[in-house]
Every structure is written in structure tokens, then in C-alpha cells.
Amino acid sequence: MKRIMTAAILVILALSAGCSPQYYLKKNKDTLGKNDILILGPLFLSDIFSPENDEDIFNRNLYVGAITFSGGIVTNEKMGMTRQSEKRTFEKQQEFRDTVRKFYLNTLKEIVQDKKVRAQFIESPSQLGLEEKNIIDLSVEKDRRRYEEDGQDNINLPRSIFSIGPLSTSVTDAVKKISRADTIVIPVIEYYYGHDGGWFNDQEWGCGAGARMSFHLYAFNVETGNVIFTFRNVEKNIIKFHYQMSHLEMSKELYKLEIEMAKKLRKVFP
């Protein structure tokens, strides 16, 4: 891991060279320690980008739920000859959404309480009079770099790179009406799933059963709308030589990852 110091503090924590980034944190010094902050309830990227159906949500790496692979590996001509499992079954979406949203929100509440951060919580964008898809300006592009785990990872290829823009005046004005906070913090859930063994898109050798999650956290200056803090973390586990997994086992694996995610989130707040 490397640390790069600038006028603001920029920290990038990654896996060993050649591996996909796991933990990215960029912040201005003391941003979340000295300011009064407003924390919004977690948003789902699948709600922001509005994919058409479960297949589309999965293909775009925005899926929350249980995945069962079956059949062998096939080539999908409609997706540019993408290699994938012959059949994917998607279940437990609402149950997993409720679980991960509760976990993320409760974790943030515990952290700010333990660290005595001056924070107010707004659990739904509707309390701001806004829809989820209109809260943040998030763009995505394909990450076509190659990583050493490619071929047997539990994520579809290509991966995604996200860029966050400033908040619109409609959002900052809505915040000012209900809060005197200097900073608004917006947690985002990219994906959260458990799966049995099979092939994620273009992972030619496939992988064993496992689980994976990715969380973002963004902070904005309420007065200007500018981004002042970004965080993204991926936690994953693939169980070697284990190819079938019940929904209960998936939940247990995700719980283990939640513990690791909570540790990273605690580092966000001074």
C-alpha cells in the first residue's frame, strides 16, 4: 500500500500490484471531524442508473441479491460474444436490499456516536423532497485494465470506474431548508451479493461460491455543492473448491464481509 501526501490528504489503499483496487479514500483534513454533517440514508446505484431488469442490473455490476449459476459456459452473441454461465437465477433481492441498507445505516450511526461526530440523519431522499436518481451526479466508464485475478473473479468484466460531480442547487437548497449542516454525507451501495460457483461475464475459468460487496461514501460542501470527500471499498470472498451455496450460507458469508467493511468505514471518521 502507498500513501501520497498533498495539500489535502490522498490515500489509496490497494491490493498487491496487478490486483484490482479494494479501498480508495480521498479527503480534506478533518472534513468529517470538525464540521456539522448531515448523513443521508444509503442510496442504491441500481436505483440511480435504472437498469431495465435483473439481467441488466447484474450485467452492469449493480446487483443486490442471491445468484445461482447453472449449465456450462456459453457465448452470448447479443453481448458481443461475452462468455457467461448458461443460466443465472436471481433471488432474494428485496431481502438483501433491506439487510444491506440497514447494515450500512446502522454502522454509520454507531461510528458517529462512538467518535462523537456532530451528525444528523435523514433516512430517505423523500424527506428532502427529491428522488434517489436526482440526488447525486455519478458517471461511470468501463475499466478495461487487466488484473491478475481476471479469469476467476466474482465480478463481471469489464469492471467500472465512477466519477462524482458536484451537487445541484436543488439538492443543496433542499438541505439548507432542513439543516444547518456544513457538509452532507451520502452513502451509496454499488452491489451486494452471494453466489454459487459459475462464470461471471468474461471470467473464462469461472470461480467457486462466494460473496462480494462494494460501498461508496461521498461528502459535499453544502454551500458550494463541491465534492470534498470520496470513499469506495470492495470486500469479497471466493471459497476454493466449494461450488454450491444456500441462501443462508450466502448471508453468513456476506456478514463476514460486513465486518471488514465496517472496519474500513471507521477509518473514514477521525
C-alpha positions in Angstrom: 0.0 0.0 0.0 1.2 3.5 -0.7 0.4 6.9 0.8 0.6 10.1 -1.2 0.5 13.4 0.7 -0.7 16.6 -0.9 -2.4 19.8 0.4 -5.3 17.6 1.1 -4.7 14.1 2.2 -5.0 11.5 -0.5 -4.8 7.9 0.5 -5.1 4.9 -1.9 -5.0 1.5 -0.3 -5.0 -1.3 -2.8 -4.2 -5.0 -3.2 -0.7 -6.0 -4.3 0.5 -4.8 -7.7 -1.7 -6.0 -10.6 -4.8 -6.6 -8.4 -8.0 -4.6 -8.7 -8.3 -1.7 -6.2 -10.0 -2.6 -3.0 -10.0 0.6 -0.9 -9.9 4.2 -2.1 -10.1 7.2 0.2 -9.7 10.9 -0.7 -10.4 13.5 1.9 -9.7 17.0 3.1 -8.1 17.1 6.5 -10.7 16.9 9.4 -13.6 17.3 7.0 -15.8 14.9 8.9 -14.4 15.7 12.4 -14.9 19.4 12.8 -17.9 20.2 10.7 -21.6 19.6 11.4 -22.7 16.9 9.0 -26.0 15.6 7.6 -26.0 11.9 6.6 -28.5 10.7 4.1 -29.8 7.1 4.2 -27.9 4.8 1.7 -28.7 5.0 -2.0 -28.5 2.1 -4.4 -26.7 2.6 -7.7 -29.3 0.3 -9.4 -32.0 2.9 -8.5 -29.8 5.8 -9.8 -29.0 4.2 -13.1 -32.4 2.5 -13.5 -31.4 -0.7 -15.4 -34.2 -2.5 -17.3 -34.4 -5.8 -15.4 -32.4 -8.2 -13.2 -30.2 -9.4 -16.1 -29.3 -5.8 -16.9 -28.7 -5.0 -13.3 -26.4 -8.0 -13.0 -24.6 -7.3 -16.2 -23.8 -3.8 -15.1 -22.4 -5.0 -11.7 -25.2 -3.3 -9.7 -26.9 -6.3 -8.4 -28.1 -6.9 -4.8 -29.4 -10.4 -4.0 -28.6 -14.1 -4.4 -27.2 -15.5 -7.7 -27.5 -19.1 -8.8 -25.5 -20.2 -11.8 -26.4 -23.4 -13.8 -25.4 -25.1 -17.0 -22.0 -24.7 -18.6 -20.2 -21.7 -20.1 -21.8 -20.2 -23.2 -21.1 -17.3 -25.6 -23.6 -14.5 -25.7 -23.6 -13.1 -29.2 -26.0 -10.3 -28.3 -23.5 -9.0 -25.7 -20.5 -9.0 -28.1 -19.6 -12.7 -27.7 -19.4 -12.4 -23.9 -18.6 -15.7 -22.1 -21.0 -16.4 -19.3 -22.9 -19.1 -17.4 -25.7 -20.6 -19.4 -28.3 -19.7 -16.9 -28.4 -17.2 -14.0 -31.2 -17.2 -11.4 -31.7 -14.1 -9.3 -33.5 -14.3 -6.0 -33.7 -12.6 -2.5 -33.3 -9.1 -4.0 -35.6 -7.3 -1.5 -34.4 -9.3 1.5 -30.8 -8.5 0.7 -31.6 -4.8 -0.1 -33.2 -4.4 3.3 -30.3 -6.2 5.0 -27.5 -4.2 3.4 -29.3 -0.8 3.8 -29.9 -1.5 7.5 -26.3 -2.6 8.0 -24.8 0.5 6.3 -27.1 3.0 8.0 -26.7 1.4 11.5 -22.9 1.2 11.0 -22.7 4.9 10.3 -24.9 5.7 13.3 -22.6 3.6 15.6 -19.5 5.2 14.2 -20.6 8.8 14.6 -21.9 8.1 18.1 -18.6 6.4 19.2 -16.5 9.1 17.7 -18.7 11.9 18.9 -19.2 13.4 15.5 -21.9 16.1 15.3 -24.3 14.4 12.8 -27.9 14.5 11.8 -29.5 11.6 9.8 -32.1 11.8 7.1 -33.1 8.3 6.2 -34.9 8.9 2.9 -34.4 11.4 0.0 -38.2 11.9 0.1 -37.5 13.9 3.3 -35.7 16.4 1.1 -38.5 16.3 -1.5 -36.2 14.6 -4.0 -36.0 11.2 -5.9 -32.9 9.0 -5.4 -31.9 9.3 -9.0 -31.7 13.1 -8.7 -29.5 13.3 -5.6 -26.0 12.8 -7.0 -24.3 13.3 -10.4 -22.4 10.0 -10.8 -20.9 8.9 -14.1 -19.5 5.5 -15.0 -17.0 4.2 -17.5 -15.6 0.8 -18.2 -12.3 -0.2 -16.6 -10.6 -2.3 -19.3 -7.3 -2.8 -17.5 -6.3 -6.4 -16.8 -5.8 -7.7 -13.2 -4.2 -10.8 -12.0 -7.5 -12.2 -10.6 -9.2 -11.9 -14.0 -10.5 -15.2 -15.4 -11.7 -16.5 -12.0 -13.0 -13.4 -10.2 -16.6 -13.0 -8.9 -17.4 -9.8 -10.8 -18.4 -9.2 -14.4 -15.8 -7.8 -16.9 -15.1 -5.1 -17.6 -15.2 -3.5 -14.2 -16.5 0.0 -13.6 -14.8 3.3 -12.8 -17.0 6.0 -11.2 -16.7 9.8 -11.2 -18.7 12.0 -8.9 -19.8 15.6 -9.8 -20.9 18.5 -7.6 -24.4 18.5 -6.1 -27.1 20.5 -7.9 -28.5 23.7 -6.3 -31.8 21.8 -6.0 -30.2 19.4 -3.6 -28.1 22.0 -1.6 -31.2 24.2 -1.3 -33.3 21.3 0.0 -30.6 20.5 2.6 -30.4 24.2 3.7 -34.2 24.2 4.4 -34.0 21.4 6.9 -30.5 21.6 8.3 -27.7 23.9 9.3 -25.0 21.3 8.5 -21.9 22.4 6.6 -21.5 19.0 5.0 -23.8 16.4 3.6 -22.6 12.8 3.5 -24.2 10.4 1.0 -23.6 6.6 1.3 -24.1 4.5 -1.8 -24.4 0.8 -2.3 -22.9 -0.4 -5.6 -23.5 -4.1 -5.3 -24.0 -6.7 -2.6 -24.5 -10.4 -3.5 -23.8 -14.0 -2.7 -23.4 -16.7 -5.4 -22.6 -20.3 -6.0 -19.9 -21.5 -8.4 -20.1 -20.4 -12.0 -19.0 -17.9 -14.6 -19.3 -14.2 -14.2 -19.3 -12.4 -17.6 -16.0 -12.9 -19.4 -14.3 -14.8 -16.5 -13.2 -17.7 -18.6 -12.2 -20.1 -15.9 -15.1 -19.4 -13.5 -15.0 -19.3 -9.7 -16.2 -21.1 -6.7 -19.1 -20.0 -4.5 -18.7 -16.7 -2.6 -19.9 -13.2 -1.8 -19.0 -9.7 -2.7 -20.0 -6.1 -1.9 -18.9 -2.6 -2.8 -19.8 0.6 -0.9 -19.2 4.3 -1.7 -19.3 7.3 0.6 -19.4 10.9 -0.7 -19.3 14.2 1.2 -20.2 17.6 -0.2 -19.9 21.2 0.9 -23.5 22.3 1.4 -22.7 25.9 0.4 -20.9 25.2 -2.9 -22.1 21.7 -3.7 -18.5 20.7 -4.3 -17.2 17.2 -3.6 -14.8 17.3 -0.6 -14.5 13.6 0.2 -14.8 10.2 -1.6 -14.5 6.7 -0.4 -15.0 3.4 -2.2 -14.3 -0.1 -0.8 -14.8 -3.6 -2.2 -14.9 -6.7 0.1 -15.0 -10.2 -1.5 -14.5 -13.8 -0.8 -14.4 -16.8 -3.1 -14.3 -20.3 -1.4 -12.0 -22.6 -3.3 -13.4 -26.0 -4.3 -16.8 -25.0 -2.9 -19.4 -24.7 -5.7 -22.9 -24.7 -4.1 -24.2 -22.4 -1.5 -27.6 -22.0 0.1 -29.1 -18.6 0.7 -28.4 -18.9 4.4 -24.7 -19.7 3.7 -24.6 -16.6 1.4 -25.9 -14.4 4.2 -23.3 -15.8 6.5 -20.5 -15.0 4.0 -21.9 -11.5 3.5 -22.0 -11.0 7.2 -18.2 -11.7 7.4 -17.6 -9.2 4.7 -19.8 -6.6 6.5 -17.4 -6.8 9.5 -14.4 -6.0 7.2 -16.4 -3.2 5.6 -17.3 -1.7 8.9 -13.6 -1.6 9.8 -12.8 0.5 6.7 -15.7 2.8 7.3 -14.4 3.5 10.8 -11.2 4.9 9.3 -13.2 7.5 7.4 -14.1 9.5 10.5 -11.3 11.0 12.7 
